[in-house]
Amino acid sequence: MHIAPFDNENKPIVDVDDALVPLNYFNIVKLKAGEQFRYAVPGYETCIVPATGTIDVTVGGQSYDALGTRTTDVWDGEPEGVYVPVGMTAEFTCLTDAAEIFIAGAKYDKVLEPFDVRVAQLDKVQYGSDDTKTHRKIKHILGQQQADKVGRLLVSELFTVGQGGWSGFPSHKHDTDRLPDETRHDETYNFRFKPNYGSGVQMLQREDNKPGEAYHIMDGSTICLDKGYHPCCVLPGYEMYYFTILGGLSQRSLKQYFQPTHAAQLHTIPGIMDMVAKFK
């Protein structure tokens, strides 16, 4: 499902127990200097990630100062985040002229400990190639390095490298728990483009070799993925970014099932298995 860009007024874009992606939670909060935001999400662990701007964060009596390194857009520096345990109250204050903050969440039933993720703790991977139109970079905020601290939530930022190209290819899905071949992970994206008047296409093919759906995605578009194969692409001449939330039903590690029709492409894209291994 495509949710077109809109002013959500700091209210969840994907709320708890969403009909399509019940394992996900997503909010975008926009603040001006000195403004504060306070929240708690019972039944969901969350992660606070400034898209732009710098904030002070307080969670469970712990303070995490000056979170966020970016000013102009998501290409302007590295991401940082703070993990918020299930149901725990978090509060953050805008330190810069303005800030835009992503709040990502996944359903979980245990209360862990809060922690922050700074630039040095990011887990990065770059794969694909310009020749195959699949060149991209992934920055895991809650990734493999935080595996023993988090319940079911995976949070990453994905960038196309260069202008134009495909992401999420070879086409894959993760909508059914049937280990060791596949896990059920609901997924939510929020897209940005550079320049911001760029756009792209999100495909969604429910069944192999049958016609699917396609959505015209723009700067600020949100995509919710409950089932099916889901590659996306950006128009030539533009760069694409998407903030990614994955919430697992029975485990945190993601096991993707690659579309049989296109599985041979796994052998044509440099470094793709390294990418697969990082979603744990």
C-alpha positions, 0 to 999 in steps of 0.5 A: 500500500502507498501512503502519499506524502502528507502532513501527519501533524506528528501523529503515527503514519502506521499506528499500532495493530495496523490492518496491513502491517500489524508488526510495524509502527512508524511516525514522523515528528517535526519540531522547531528549536526548543520544542519537545515531543513525548511518547510511549508505545505499549506492545512495541519496541521503537527506535528514534532516528533524526532524519535531519536536525539534532535532539536530546533524548531521555528514555527510562532515566537515561539521557542521550545528548546531541543525537543526529548529525545531519542538517540539509537532508538524509544525504548530509551525514550519517544516521544515529539512533536511540533504542526505546524498550517496549512501552517505555516513555521517551522524550526528545527536545530539538536543539537545532533550528528544526528537526525531522525525526523518524520513529520506527517500531516493531511489535514485541512482548519483552522489555529490554534496556535503552541504548544509543547508536552513534556513527561508530556503531553503524553497520554498513554494506555496499553491493551491486554494480553500475553495470547491473543497475543495482548499486546501493549502500545500506546503513544499519542502525539497528543491525547485526551489531545490536542483535543481542540488545533488540527483540524483533526490530530491524532499522536501516537506511538504504541509498541508491548509489549514483543516479537511477537504478534498482533496489530490492532486486532480485525480487524477494518476499518475506511474508510467511514463517516457514523456516529455514526458507523464509520468515514473516517480516512486515516492512515499512518504507519512507522514501526521499529523493535527491533532488526532492522533485525526483520520483520512482516506482515501487512494484509489488507482485503477489505471485510469481509470474502473475501481474502485480501492482505498481505505485508512483513514489515521491519524496515523503511517500510511505510504503507498507508491505505485507506480502509479495515480491517488492523491488523498487527503482528511481528515475534516471538522473535522481538519487533515492533513499528509503528509511526501512522498518522490519518487524519479525513475527517469530524472530529478528533475523530476516530470511528472504525468499527470492522469486524463483523466476529471477533467482538466477540474478543472484549470481550476477550482482556483486556482494548480494549475499553479504547484504543478505547476511546483514539483516540479523 
